[in-house]
Amino acid sequence: MEVTELVADGLKREFRIVVSAGELEDKVTSRLDELGRTTQLPGFRPGKVPMQILRRRYGPAVLGEVVETTVQSSSADTIRERNLRPALPPKLDIVSFSEGADLEYKMMVEVLPDIPEPNFADLGIERLLVEVPEESVDAAVERLAEQQRKTEPVARPAVQGDILVVDVDGKAGNEEIPGTRGKDRQIRLGAGGFIPGFEEQLVGAMAGEHRQVRVTFPEGYAASNLAGQEAVFTVDVKEVRQRLPAVVDDGLAVAVGLENLTELRQELRQQMERDYATASRLRLKRALLDKLAERYDFPVPVGMVDMEFDNIWAHHQAERQWQQERAAEGGETSAEVVSDVPTGAAEIGHSTGEDTAEAATPVGEPQLHGEPRSAADESEEAAKAEYRKIAERRVRLGLLLAEVGNSNNITVTQEELNQAITREVRRHPGYERQALDFYRQNPDAVANLRAPIFEDKVVDFIVEMAKVPERRVSPQELLAIPEPDGENAVSAAASAGASD
């Protein structure tokens, strides 16, 4: 085998590899010998088929097999002998080959960069600690009581604050407005609707009354085909219900599955403490990633950036498509539609009313939802340029965190991976078996779960090594800090691939 390096430009390497015809012939002959020991053909005893017959019958297929395995093994040998660290699988391009001639092909590969050893001193970040004040618990209890307010039917005209149970249908001209037809929908008067004048025309309605509500969609309405259009909603009022006063007592706790008011307050406090701790960690993580991105600037493989950009752009396109489809459907066109009085302990977790963060992987770059934050009406080219910068940053951070994790023997255990799979399976009630089979049959899906776990463990390691100081803040101070977007902070391919 003859190997010639053609290109050594930055992280790009290109080689010309030639395998002699004689070497290929030896491999073909050896493979035919193996086949001959087991092949059975009419007129010949097992293992006694002449070579010329084997070559005539199996030669072309064996030659193709030999060429394929030779290309794979010789490219792997070249990478190993030159101590290359490929960022992605090499690209192989056969230049020339024919039976009886040398095999010549090119191998193009991008290698991982030399990553500087990170210094975690003086990162200039801090961990924010929040104590939940008693008044926040009081407010949470009151909000929960408001959500749990009972209603009762009344035989009088509807007033602001009442809930109407209606059958409704909306048309613009002769066309039905998608998403407006519904039976037994509940509309709370005074809650604020999307179409000015809708609720006001229902004030004074009584059970059994049939009304036609005429409105004009605002000029800036999300569904552009409805903007400025006149519409008529046919509303059949089936029931008028008044809301009873909110009550804070042990009965409120029982309504959400707890024993008494004391236990309810404790549960709400613990929920808020968890939410604030999650929000604090996400902001700490973003601050760390921002600092690392400022400190370390090294070349990254273009192929990895391309892959990350493709993922980001696909997400962006899907998000935009969803927004367009929702706008075309008209969204929610009537006044606020409410469900019956919510019950269940699950409501507690959403009753704080605070802008706490969800437990999502943060991102330290511009938001990915909708258009780039610089301008919503930017051209597609400008959007792509901004997202490509995000992709490059993610790959660089992913490689940096992977280097830290690998050099400090940070790994993802099977138990941690099993717990992540279990969490994902539980997100699909009724389809747990199918979800579990999906992860069993798709190693790539499991790898996508491993990446954020590895990332978080490396971040925790850095924070511990840096001895990050703590500072106590109020909930308002914490939540005044912009919340990280719910996207991956780094390239999953960079962090997970390097950590296996």
GUKOLRO-7304 format. One record per residue (C-alpha): residue number from 1; x, y, z. Coordinates in steps of 0.02 Angstrom, whole numbers. Layout:
N
@seq=NUM&xx=X&yy=Y&zz=Z .
...
This chain:
500
@seq=1&xx=0&yy=0&zz=0 .
@seq=2&xx=66&yy=171&zz=-49 .
@seq=3&xx=3&yy=325&zz=44 .
@seq=4&xx=36&yy=504&zz=-12 .
@seq=5&xx=-24&yy=656&zz=86 .
@seq=6&xx=-99&yy=781&zz=-36 .
@seq=7&xx=-174&yy=913&zz=78 .
@seq=8&xx=-132&yy=968&zz=255 .
@seq=9&xx=-228&yy=1130&zz=275 .
@seq=10&xx=-284&yy=1173&zz=450 .
@seq=11&xx=-393&yy=1028&zz=507 .
@seq=12&xx=-414&yy=958&zz=332 .
@seq=13&xx=-312&yy=808&zz=273 .
@seq=14&xx=-318&yy=723&zz=105 .
@seq=15&xx=-223&yy=567&zz=53 .
@seq=16&xx=-194&yy=470&zz=-107 .
@seq=17&xx=-194&yy=285&zz=-69 .
@seq=18&xx=-141&yy=153&zz=-194 .
@seq=19&xx=-161&yy=-34&zz=-166 .
@seq=20&xx=-67&yy=-140&zz=-293 .
@seq=21&xx=-155&yy=-261&zz=-408 .
@seq=22&xx=-48&yy=-402&zz=-338 .
@seq=23&xx=-107&yy=-370&zz=-161 .
@seq=24&xx=-287&yy=-368&zz=-218 .
@seq=25&xx=-262&yy=-529&zz=-316 .
@seq=26&xx=-189&yy=-615&zz=-163 .
@seq=27&xx=-343&yy=-565&zz=-62 .
@seq=28&xx=-462&yy=-624&zz=-199 .
@seq=29&xx=-373&yy=-791&zz=-212 .
@seq=30&xx=-376&yy=-813&zz=-24 .
@seq=31&xx=-561&yy=-775&zz=-16 .
@seq=32&xx=-599&yy=-896&zz=-159 .
@seq=33&xx=-500&yy=-1030&zz=-67 .
@seq=34&xx=-613&yy=-1004&zz=84 .
@seq=35&xx=-768&yy=-1020&zz=-23 .
@seq=36&xx=-699&yy=-1174&zz=-109 .
@seq=37&xx=-687&yy=-1269&zz=55 .
@seq=38&xx=-875&yy=-1260&zz=81 .
@seq=39&xx=-948&yy=-1236&zz=-93 .
@seq=40&xx=-1046&yy=-1381&zz=-166 .
@seq=41&xx=-1072&yy=-1386&zz=-354 .
@seq=42&xx=-1145&yy=-1527&zz=-460 .
@seq=43&xx=-1010&yy=-1647&zz=-519 .
@seq=44&xx=-884&yy=-1599&zz=-387 .
@seq=45&xx=-850&yy=-1663&zz=-213 .
@seq=46&xx=-859&yy=-1534&zz=-72 .
@seq=47&xx=-697&yy=-1436&zz=-66 .
@seq=48&xx=-639&yy=-1500&zz=-237 .
@seq=49&xx=-711&yy=-1366&zz=-352 .
@seq=50&xx=-571&yy=-1304&zz=-468 .
@seq=51&xx=-510&yy=-1126&zz=-441 .
@seq=52&xx=-551&yy=-1073&zz=-620 .
@seq=53&xx=-732&yy=-1123&zz=-595 .
@seq=54&xx=-741&yy=-1033&zz=-428 .
@seq=55&xx=-665&yy=-878&zz=-507 .
@seq=56&xx=-786&yy=-883&zz=-653 .
@seq=57&xx=-936&yy=-909&zz=-539 .
@seq=58&xx=-892&yy=-799&zz=-390 .
@seq=59&xx=-748&yy=-691&zz=-450 .
@seq=60&xx=-840&yy=-526&zz=-484 .
@seq=61&xx=-934&yy=-532&zz=-317 .
@seq=62&xx=-777&yy=-578&zz=-220 .
@seq=63&xx=-678&yy=-440&zz=-306 .
@seq=64&xx=-810&yy=-310&zz=-256 .
@seq=65&xx=-806&yy=-375&zz=-79 .
@seq=66&xx=-616&yy=-368&zz=-73 .
@seq=67&xx=-611&yy=-190&zz=-141 .
@seq=68&xx=-736&yy=-132&zz=-10 .
@seq=69&xx=-646&yy=-213&zz=136 .
@seq=70&xx=-477&yy=-157&zz=71 .
@seq=71&xx=-532&yy=25&zz=60 .
@seq=72&xx=-601&yy=18&zz=237 .
@seq=73&xx=-450&yy=-70&zz=314 .
@seq=74&xx=-318&yy=32&zz=221 .
@seq=75&xx=-402&yy=197&zz=267 .
@seq=76&xx=-411&yy=142&zz=449 .
@seq=77&xx=-227&yy=91&zz=443 .
@seq=78&xx=-180&yy=262&zz=372 .
@seq=79&xx=-275&yy=351&zz=510 .
@seq=80&xx=-196&yy=243&zz=645 .
@seq=81&xx=-17&yy=252&zz=578 .
@seq=82&xx=-23&yy=442&zz=568 .
@seq=83&xx=-107&yy=461&zz=739 .
@seq=84&xx=-252&yy=557&zz=666 .
@seq=85&xx=-406&yy=596&zz=768 .
@seq=86&xx=-550&yy=606&zz=643 .
@seq=87&xx=-690&yy=724&zz=687 .
@seq=88&xx=-808&yy=628&zz=574 .
@seq=89&xx=-796&yy=470&zz=468 .
@seq=90&xx=-679&yy=500&zz=320 .
@seq=91&xx=-745&yy=529&zz=145 .
@seq=92&xx=-680&yy=399&zz=22 .
@seq=93&xx=-677&yy=425&zz=-165 .
@seq=94&xx=-614&yy=288&zz=-284 .
@seq=95&xx=-511&yy=369&zz=-421 .
@seq=96&xx=-477&yy=217&zz=-529 .
@seq=97&xx=-496&yy=30&zz=-523 .
@seq=98&xx=-520&yy=-114&zz=-642 .
@seq=99&xx=-487&yy=-299&zz=-633 .
@seq=100&xx=-302&yy=-334&zz=-641 .
@seq=101&xx=-255&yy=-152&zz=-607 .
@seq=102&xx=-204&yy=-54&zz=-452 .
@seq=103&xx=-339&yy=19&zz=-340 .
@seq=104&xx=-320&yy=206&zz=-316 .
@seq=105&xx=-432&yy=310&zz=-204 .
@seq=106&xx=-431&yy=472&zz=-106 .
@seq=107&xx=-470&yy=491&zz=78 .
@seq=108&xx=-528&yy=660&zz=143 .
@seq=109&xx=-540&yy=681&zz=330 .
@seq=110&xx=-556&yy=823&zz=455 .
@seq=111&xx=-462&yy=799&zz=617 .
@seq=112&xx=-503&yy=861&zz=790 .
@seq=113&xx=-410&yy=1018&zz=841 .
@seq=114&xx=-283&yy=1033&zz=979 .
@seq=115&xx=-388&yy=1098&zz=1121 .
@seq=116&xx=-302&yy=1211&zz=1249 .
@seq=117&xx=-301&yy=1153&zz=1428 .
@seq=118&xx=-438&yy=1254&zz=1512 .
@seq=119&xx=-405&yy=1361&zz=1664 .
@seq=120&xx=-552&yy=1372&zz=1782 .
@seq=121&xx=-482&yy=1507&zz=1895 .
@seq=122&xx=-567&yy=1676&zz=1903 .
@seq=123&xx=-715&yy=1631&zz=1796 .
@seq=124&xx=-811&yy=1777&zz=1866 .
@seq=125&xx=-973&yy=1681&zz=1889 .
@seq=126&xx=-1079&yy=1650&zz=2043 .
@seq=127&xx=-1213&yy=1533&zz=2105 .
@seq=128&xx=-1373&yy=1622&zz=2154 .
@seq=129&xx=-1471&yy=1556&zz=2303 .
@seq=130&xx=-1653&yy=1601&zz=2333 .
@seq=131&xx=-1750&yy=1590&zz=2494 .
@seq=132&xx=-1938&yy=1580&zz=2466 .
@seq=133&xx=-2020&yy=1721&zz=2566 .
@seq=134&xx=-2178&yy=1684&zz=2663 .
@seq=135&xx=-2277&yy=1809&zz=2560 .
@seq=136&xx=-2235&yy=1710&zz=2402 .
@seq=137&xx=-2311&yy=1555&zz=2481 .
@seq=138&xx=-2463&yy=1658&zz=2531 .
@seq=139&xx=-2482&yy=1720&zz=2353 .
@seq=140&xx=-2463&yy=1543&zz=2284 .
@seq=141&xx=-2600&yy=1479&zz=2399 .
@seq=142&xx=-2714&yy=1621&zz=2345 .
@seq=143&xx=-2681&yy=1586&zz=2162 .
@seq=144&xx=-2720&yy=1402&zz=2188 .
@seq=145&xx=-2880&yy=1448&zz=2279 .
@seq=146&xx=-2925&yy=1560&zz=2131 .
@seq=147&xx=-2898&yy=1414&zz=2012 .
@seq=148&xx=-3004&yy=1302&zz=2123 .
@seq=149&xx=-3152&yy=1420&zz=2133 .
@seq=150&xx=-3317&yy=1328&zz=2115 .
@seq=151&xx=-3456&yy=1383&zz=2001 .
@seq=152&xx=-3645&yy=1363&zz=2006 .
@seq=153&xx=-3780&yy=1391&zz=1876 .
@seq=154&xx=-3886&yy=1548&zz=1891 .
@seq=155&xx=-4050&yy=1598&zz=1811 .
@seq=156&xx=-4006&yy=1778&zz=1770 .
@seq=157&xx=-3921&yy=1878&zz=1632 .
@seq=158&xx=-3733&yy=1853&zz=1621 .
@seq=159&xx=-3618&yy=1985&zz=1695 .
@seq=160&xx=-3431&yy=2011&zz=1690 .
@seq=161&xx=-3341&yy=1869&zz=1778 .
@seq=162&xx=-3475&yy=1739&zz=1739 .
@seq=163&xx=-3438&yy=1583&zz=1639 .
@seq=164&xx=-3547&yy=1543&zz=1489 .
@seq=165&xx=-3567&yy=1365&zz=1427 .
@seq=166&xx=-3599&yy=1383&zz=1241 .
@seq=167&xx=-3602&yy=1300&zz=1071 .
@seq=168&xx=-3512&yy=1415&zz=951 .
@seq=169&xx=-3472&yy=1426&zz=766 .
@seq=170&xx=-3382&yy=1565&zz=672 .
@seq=171&xx=-3386&yy=1618&zz=489 .
@seq=172&xx=-3300&yy=1750&zz=386 .
@seq=173&xx=-3413&yy=1779&zz=238 .
@seq=174&xx=-3473&yy=1607&zz=186 .
@seq=175&xx=-3316&yy=1519&zz=246 .
@seq=176&xx=-3306&yy=1433&zz=414 .
@seq=177&xx=-3161&yy=1494&zz=520 .
@seq=178&xx=-3052&yy=1345&zz=566 .
@seq=179&xx=-3044&yy=1308&zz=751 .
@seq=180&xx=-3199&yy=1407&zz=801 .
@seq=181&xx=-3331&yy=1271&zz=800 .
@seq=182&xx=-3359&yy=1190&zz=969 .
@seq=183&xx=-3489&yy=1121&zz=1087 .
@seq=184&xx=-3501&yy=1149&zz=1274 .
@seq=185&xx=-3359&yy=1274&zz=1270 .
@seq=186&xx=-3337&yy=1380&zz=1424 .
@seq=187&xx=-3305&yy=1565&zz=1402 .
@seq=188&xx=-3263&yy=1675&zz=1551 .
@seq=189&xx=-3325&yy=1852&zz=1524 .
@seq=190&xx=-3198&yy=1985&zz=1565 .
@seq=191&xx=-3048&yy=1872&zz=1543 .
@seq=192&xx=-2993&yy=1962&zz=1386 .
@seq=193&xx=-3015&yy=1890&zz=1213 .
@seq=194&xx=-2916&yy=1896&zz=1053 .
@seq=195&xx=-3051&yy=1988&zz=957 .
@seq=196&xx=-3107&yy=2156&zz=1026 .
@seq=197&xx=-3293&yy=2167&zz=1056 .
@seq=198&xx=-3329&yy=1981&zz=1066 .
@seq=199&xx=-3359&yy=1964&zz=1253 .
@seq=200&xx=-3451&yy=2127&zz=1269 .
@seq=201&xx=-3589&yy=2063&zz=1155 .
@seq=202&xx=-3618&yy=1914&zz=1269 .
@seq=203&xx=-3646&yy=2016&zz=1426 .
@seq=204&xx=-3831&yy=2003&zz=1472 .
@seq=205&xx=-3856&yy=1836&zz=1385 .
@seq=206&xx=-3962&yy=1704&zz=1471 .
@seq=207&xx=-3971&yy=1515&zz=1463 .
@seq=208&xx=-4064&yy=1458&zz=1307 .
@seq=209&xx=-4029&yy=1618&zz=1212 .
@seq=210&xx=-3964&yy=1619&zz=1033 .
@seq=211&xx=-3850&yy=1763&zz=987 .
@seq=212&xx=-3751&yy=1818&zz=837 .
@seq=213&xx=-3589&yy=1908&zz=880 .
@seq=214&xx=-3517&yy=2019&zz=744 .
@seq=215&xx=-3333&yy=2067&zz=757 .
@seq=216&xx=-3191&yy=2130&zz=649 .
@seq=217&xx=-3022&yy=2047&zz=661 .
@seq=218&xx=-2880&yy=2168&zz=701 .
@seq=219&xx=-2769&yy=2222&zz=556 .
@seq=220&xx=-2618&yy=2142&zz=639 .
@seq=221&xx=-2705&yy=1976&zz=672 .
@seq=222&xx=-2590&yy=1824&zz=669 .
@seq=223&xx=-2688&yy=1737&zz=531 .
@seq=224&xx=-2657&yy=1859&zz=390 .
@seq=225&xx=-2805&yy=1793&zz=289 .
@seq=226&xx=-2921&yy=1850&zz=429 .
@seq=227&xx=-2837&yy=2017&zz=469 .
@seq=228&xx=-2963&yy=2158&zz=447 .
@seq=229&xx=-3103&yy=2037&zz=400 .
@seq=230&xx=-3278&yy=2044&zz=471 .
@seq=231&xx=-3341&yy=1884&zz=553 .
@seq=232&xx=-3503&yy=1821&zz=627 .
@seq=233&xx=-3505&yy=1699&zz=774 .
@seq=234&xx=-3663&yy=1601&zz=808 .
@seq=235&xx=-3674&yy=1573&zz=995 .
@seq=236&xx=-3802&yy=1463&zz=1082 .
@seq=237&xx=-3796&yy=1496&zz=1269 .
@seq=238&xx=-3832&yy=1334&zz=1362 .
@seq=239&xx=-3791&yy=1389&zz=1539 .
@seq=240&xx=-3737&yy=1541&zz=1640 .
@seq=241&xx=-3626&yy=1500&zz=1790 .
@seq=242&xx=-3566&yy=1619&zz=1924 .
@seq=243&xx=-3402&yy=1594&zz=2013 .
@seq=244&xx=-3410&yy=1569&zz=2200 .
@seq=245&xx=-3286&yy=1656&zz=2315 .
@seq=246&xx=-3113&yy=1580&zz=2331 .
@seq=247&xx=-3089&yy=1485&zz=2494 .
@seq=248&xx=-2924&yy=1452&zz=2581 .
@seq=249&xx=-2945&yy=1309&zz=2704 .
@seq=250&xx=-2907&yy=1124&zz=2727 .
@seq=251&xx=-3036&yy=1086&zz=2593 .
@seq=252&xx=-2924&yy=1172&zz=2465 .
@seq=253&xx=-2784&yy=1051&zz=2510 .
@seq=254&xx=-2900&yy=902&zz=2498 .
@seq=255&xx=-2956&yy=959&zz=2325 .
@seq=256&xx=-2777&yy=939&zz=2260 .
@seq=257&xx=-2743&yy=775&zz=2348 .
@seq=258&xx=-2662&yy=834&zz=2511 .
@seq=259&xx=-2719&yy=818&zz=2691 .
@seq=260&xx=-2727&yy=995&zz=2757 .
@seq=261&xx=-2678&yy=1175&zz=2727 .
@seq=262&xx=-2512&yy=1157&zz=2820 .
@seq=263&xx=-2459&yy=1016&zz=2704 .
@seq=264&xx=-2516&yy=1116&zz=2553 .
@seq=265&xx=-2410&yy=1265&zz=2604 .
@seq=266&xx=-2260&yy=1152&zz=2631 .
@seq=267&xx=-2284&yy=1069&zz=2461 .
@seq=268&xx=-2298&yy=1238&zz=2374 .
@seq=269&xx=-2141&yy=1302&zz=2462 .
@seq=270&xx=-2041&yy=1147&zz=2412 .
@seq=271&xx=-2103&yy=1161&zz=2233 .
@seq=272&xx=-2048&yy=1343&zz=2224 .
@seq=273&xx=-1880&yy=1301&zz=2301 .
@seq=274&xx=-1853&yy=1167&zz=2169 .
@seq=275&xx=-1906&yy=1286&zz=2031 .
@seq=276&xx=-1790&yy=1423&zz=2092 .
@seq=277&xx=-1646&yy=1300&zz=2113 .
@seq=278&xx=-1673&yy=1242&zz=1934 .
@seq=279&xx=-1682&yy=1420&zz=1870 .
@seq=280&xx=-1524&yy=1464&zz=1965 .
@seq=281&xx=-1429&yy=1315&zz=1895 .
@seq=282&xx=-1480&yy=1354&zz=1717 .
@seq=283&xx=-1421&yy=1532&zz=1733 .
@seq=284&xx=-1258&yy=1474&zz=1813 .
@seq=285&xx=-1231&yy=1352&zz=1671 .
@seq=286&xx=-1262&yy=1483&zz=1539 .
@seq=287&xx=-1144&yy=1605&zz=1625 .
@seq=288&xx=-1010&yy=1469&zz=1627 .
@seq=289&xx=-1033&yy=1428&zz=1443 .
@seq=290&xx=-1028&yy=1613&zz=1399 .
@seq=291&xx=-865&yy=1632&zz=1494 .
@seq=292&xx=-788&yy=1479&zz=1411 .
@seq=293&xx=-843&yy=1542&zz=1240 .
@seq=294&xx=-757&yy=1709&zz=1276 .
@seq=295&xx=-595&yy=1630&zz=1336 .
@seq=296&xx=-566&yy=1493&zz=1208 .
@seq=297&xx=-563&yy=1516&zz=1021 .
@seq=298&xx=-489&yy=1374&zz=919 .
@seq=299&xx=-529&yy=1306&zz=745 .
@seq=300&xx=-669&yy=1180&zz=733 .
@seq=301&xx=-704&yy=1050&zz=598 .
@seq=302&xx=-813&yy=1122&zz=461 .
@seq=303&xx=-903&yy=956&zz=440 .
@seq=304&xx=-960&yy=958&zz=622 .
@seq=305&xx=-1018&yy=1138&zz=605 .
@seq=306&xx=-1116&yy=1090&zz=449 .
@seq=307&xx=-1204&yy=949&zz=541 .
@seq=308&xx=-1247&yy=1060&zz=688 .
@seq=309&xx=-1307&yy=1199&zz=574 .
@seq=310&xx=-1419&yy=1076&zz=481 .
@seq=311&xx=-1498&yy=1024&zz=647 .
@seq=312&xx=-1526&yy=1204&zz=700 .
@seq=313&xx=-1596&yy=1256&zz=532 .
@seq=314&xx=-1713&yy=1107&zz=526 .
@seq=315&xx=-1777&yy=1156&zz=700 .
@seq=316&xx=-1799&yy=1335&zz=642 .
@seq=317&xx=-1894&yy=1284&zz=486 .
@seq=318&xx=-2007&yy=1165&zz=584 .
@seq=319&xx=-2044&yy=1302&zz=711 .
@seq=320&xx=-2086&yy=1427&zz=575 .
@seq=321&xx=-2195&yy=1300&zz=486 .
@seq=322&xx=-2289&yy=1265&zz=647 .
@seq=323&xx=-2317&yy=1451&zz=675 .
@seq=324&xx=-2381&yy=1474&zz=498 .
@seq=325&xx=-2499&yy=1326&zz=512 .
@seq=326&xx=-2566&yy=1387&zz=678 .
@seq=327&xx=-2591&yy=1562&zz=609 .
@seq=328&xx=-2682&yy=1490&zz=458 .
@seq=329&xx=-2799&yy=1397&zz=575 .
@seq=330&xx=-2842&yy=1560&zz=662 .
@seq=331&xx=-2778&yy=1507&zz=832 .
@seq=332&xx=-2900&yy=1541&zz=974 .
@seq=333&xx=-3023&yy=1668&zz=905 .
@seq=334&xx=-3149&yy=1688&zz=1043 .
@seq=335&xx=-3134&yy=1751&zz=1220 .
@seq=336&xx=-3039&yy=1649&zz=1348 .
@seq=337&xx=-3100&yy=1471&zz=1349 .
@seq=338&xx=-3087&yy=1391&zz=1519 .
@seq=339&xx=-3101&yy=1213&zz=1577 .
@seq=340&xx=-3196&yy=1154&zz=1729 .
@seq=341&xx=-3121&yy=1185&zz=1899 .
@seq=342&xx=-2947&yy=1103&zz=1894 .
@seq=343&xx=-2914&yy=963&zz=2016 .
@seq=344&xx=-2766&yy=853&zz=2059 .
@seq=345&xx=-2602&yy=879&zz=2145 .
@seq=346&xx=-2519&yy=911&zz=1977 .
@seq=347&xx=-2592&yy=1087&zz=1981 .
@seq=348&xx=-2481&yy=1128&zz=2129 .
@seq=349&xx=-2326&yy=1123&zz=2022 .
@seq=350&xx=-2395&yy=1262&zz=1911 .
@seq=351&xx=-2478&yy=1370&zz=2041 .
@seq=352&xx=-2334&yy=1481&zz=2095 .
@seq=353&xx=-2366&yy=1606&zz=1959 .
@seq=354&xx=-2181&yy=1646&zz=1951 .
@seq=355&xx=-2080&yy=1648&zz=1791 .
@seq=356&xx=-1973&yy=1501&zz=1843 .
@seq=357&xx=-1874&yy=1401&zz=1718 .
@seq=358&xx=-1912&yy=1226&zz=1664 .
@seq=359&xx=-1780&yy=1091&zz=1683 .
@seq=360&xx=-1718&yy=1108&zz=1505 .
@seq=361&xx=-1540&yy=1112&zz=1442 .
@seq=362&xx=-1493&yy=1296&zz=1428 .
@seq=363&xx=-1406&yy=1384&zz=1287 .
@seq=364&xx=-1286&yy=1529&zz=1293 .
@seq=365&xx=-1315&yy=1590&zz=1117 .
@seq=366&xx=-1457&yy=1688&zz=1036 .
@seq=367&xx=-1629&yy=1613&zz=1042 .
@seq=368&xx=-1679&yy=1483&zz=914 .
@seq=369&xx=-1867&yy=1504&zz=917 .
@seq=370&xx=-1939&yy=1600&zz=770 .
@seq=371&xx=-1824&yy=1724&zz=684 .
@seq=372&xx=-1654&yy=1776&zz=754 .
@seq=373&xx=-1673&yy=1905&zz=891 .
@seq=374&xx=-1581&yy=2040&zz=791 .
@seq=375&xx=-1731&yy=2066&zz=675 .
@seq=376&xx=-1885&yy=1961&zz=646 .
@seq=377&xx=-1893&yy=2008&zz=462 .
@seq=378&xx=-1713&yy=1971&zz=419 .
@seq=379&xx=-1678&yy=1885&zz=255 .
@seq=380&xx=-1652&yy=1699&zz=252 .
@seq=381&xx=-1469&yy=1725&zz=213 .
@seq=382&xx=-1443&yy=1833&zz=366 .
@seq=383&xx=-1536&yy=1707&zz=474 .
@seq=384&xx=-1426&yy=1567&zz=409 .
@seq=385&xx=-1270&yy=1668&zz=444 .
@seq=386&xx=-1323&yy=1698&zz=624 .
@seq=387&xx=-1371&yy=1517&zz=651 .
@seq=388&xx=-1205&yy=1460&zz=579 .
@seq=389&xx=-1116&yy=1563&zz=712 .
@seq=390&xx=-1222&yy=1475&zz=842 .
@seq=391&xx=-1177&yy=1307&zz=766 .
@seq=392&xx=-991&yy=1347&zz=772 .
@seq=393&xx=-1003&yy=1403&zz=952 .
@seq=394&xx=-1095&yy=1243&zz=1000 .
@seq=395&xx=-966&yy=1132&zz=918 .
@seq=396&xx=-822&yy=1225&zz=1000 .
@seq=397&xx=-903&yy=1214&zz=1172 .
@seq=398&xx=-945&yy=1031&zz=1143 .
@seq=399&xx=-764&yy=989&zz=1101 .
@seq=400&xx=-701&yy=1088&zz=1250 .
@seq=401&xx=-819&yy=1003&zz=1372 .
@seq=402&xx=-780&yy=834&zz=1295 .
@seq=403&xx=-595&yy=864&zz=1322 .
@seq=404&xx=-624&yy=912&zz=1503 .
@seq=405&xx=-734&yy=760&zz=1531 .
@seq=406&xx=-616&yy=637&zz=1447 .
@seq=407&xx=-460&yy=703&zz=1533 .
@seq=408&xx=-546&yy=689&zz=1702 .
@seq=409&xx=-626&yy=519&zz=1672 .
@seq=410&xx=-803&yy=585&zz=1677 .
@seq=411&xx=-923&yy=458&zz=1605 .
@seq=412&xx=-1109&yy=423&zz=1595 .
@seq=413&xx=-1154&yy=265&zz=1690 .
@seq=414&xx=-1278&yy=138&zz=1627 .
@seq=415&xx=-1387&yy=176&zz=1778 .
@seq=416&xx=-1394&yy=360&zz=1732 .
@seq=417&xx=-1436&yy=314&zz=1554 .
@seq=418&xx=-1573&yy=195&zz=1611 .
@seq=419&xx=-1648&yy=332&zz=1720 .
@seq=420&xx=-1650&yy=450&zz=1571 .
@seq=421&xx=-1736&yy=319&zz=1463 .
@seq=422&xx=-1863&yy=289&zz=1601 .
@seq=423&xx=-1901&yy=475&zz=1610 .
@seq=424&xx=-1927&yy=481&zz=1422 .
@seq=425&xx=-2037&yy=327&zz=1424 .
@seq=426&xx=-2148&yy=403&zz=1559 .
@seq=427&xx=-2178&yy=553&zz=1448 .
@seq=428&xx=-2282&yy=441&zz=1334 .
@seq=429&xx=-2421&yy=371&zz=1445 .
@seq=430&xx=-2509&yy=228&zz=1360 .
@seq=431&xx=-2364&yy=201&zz=1241 .
@seq=432&xx=-2229&yy=152&zz=1365 .
@seq=433&xx=-2193&yy=-14&zz=1280 .
@seq=434&xx=-2172&yy=66&zz=1109 .
@seq=435&xx=-2061&yy=203&zz=1180 .
@seq=436&xx=-1951&yy=77&zz=1269 .
@seq=437&xx=-1936&yy=-29&zz=1111 .
@seq=438&xx=-1887&yy=128&zz=1015 .
@seq=439&xx=-1738&yy=160&zz=1127 .
@seq=440&xx=-1690&yy=-24&zz=1127 .
@seq=441&xx=-1686&yy=-25&zz=938 .
@seq=442&xx=-1607&yy=147&zz=907 .
@seq=443&xx=-1431&yy=171&zz=977 .
@seq=444&xx=-1428&yy=348&zz=905 .
@seq=445&xx=-1579&yy=395&zz=1010 .
@seq=446&xx=-1491&yy=330&zz=1166 .
@seq=447&xx=-1337&yy=429&zz=1118 .
@seq=448&xx=-1444&yy=586&zz=1111 .
@seq=449&xx=-1495&yy=553&zz=1292 .
@seq=450&xx=-1314&yy=523&zz=1344 .
@seq=451&xx=-1251&yy=689&zz=1276 .
@seq=452&xx=-1345&yy=809&zz=1394 .
@seq=453&xx=-1305&yy=698&zz=1545 .
@seq=454&xx=-1121&yy=703&zz=1503 .
@seq=455&xx=-1129&yy=890&zz=1474 .
@seq=456&xx=-1211&yy=922&zz=1642 .
@seq=457&xx=-1085&yy=814&zz=1734 .
@seq=458&xx=-941&yy=908&zz=1655 .
@seq=459&xx=-1021&yy=1075&zz=1698 .
@seq=460&xx=-1043&yy=1019&zz=1879 .
@seq=461&xx=-860&yy=965&zz=1882 .
@seq=462&xx=-801&yy=1134&zz=1819 .
@seq=463&xx=-910&yy=1228&zz=1942 .
@seq=464&xx=-840&yy=1123&zz=2084 .
@seq=465&xx=-661&yy=1147&zz=2027 .
@seq=466&xx=-685&yy=1334&zz=2006 .
@seq=467&xx=-753&yy=1351&zz=2183 .
@seq=468&xx=-893&yy=1464&zz=2121 .
@seq=469&xx=-949&yy=1586&zz=2257 .
@seq=470&xx=-1130&yy=1593&zz=2313 .
@seq=471&xx=-1242&yy=1745&zz=2332 .
@seq=472&xx=-1417&yy=1755&zz=2405 .
@seq=473&xx=-1543&yy=1849&zz=2300 .
@seq=474&xx=-1730&yy=1878&zz=2300 .
@seq=475&xx=-1841&yy=1784&zz=2179 .
@seq=476&xx=-1865&yy=1946&zz=2082 .
@seq=477&xx=-1676&yy=1969&zz=2061 .
@seq=478&xx=-1654&yy=1791&zz=1999 .
@seq=479&xx=-1796&yy=1800&zz=1876 .
@seq=480&xx=-1738&yy=1969&zz=1810 .
@seq=481&xx=-1591&yy=1877&zz=1732 .
@seq=482&xx=-1642&yy=1820&zz=1556 .
@seq=483&xx=-1695&yy=1638&zz=1554 .
@seq=484&xx=-1592&yy=1521&zz=1444 .
@seq=485&xx=-1680&yy=1449&zz=1293 .
@seq=486&xx=-1733&yy=1267&zz=1298 .
@seq=487&xx=-1604&yy=1208&zz=1172 .
@seq=488&xx=-1444&yy=1108&zz=1184 .
@seq=489&xx=-1301&yy=1218&zz=1238 .
@seq=490&xx=-1169&yy=1122&zz=1143 .
@seq=491&xx=-1157&yy=1005&zz=997 .
@seq=492&xx=-1217&yy=834&zz=1049 .
@seq=493&xx=-1104&yy=756&zz=917 .
@seq=494&xx=-953&yy=845&zz=990 .
@seq=495&xx=-985&yy=808&zz=1173 .
@seq=496&xx=-1060&yy=634&zz=1162 .
@seq=497&xx=-949&yy=573&zz=1023 .
@seq=498&xx=-792&yy=618&zz=1116 .
@seq=499&xx=-852&yy=546&zz=1279 .
@seq=500&xx=-890&yy=368&zz=1225 .
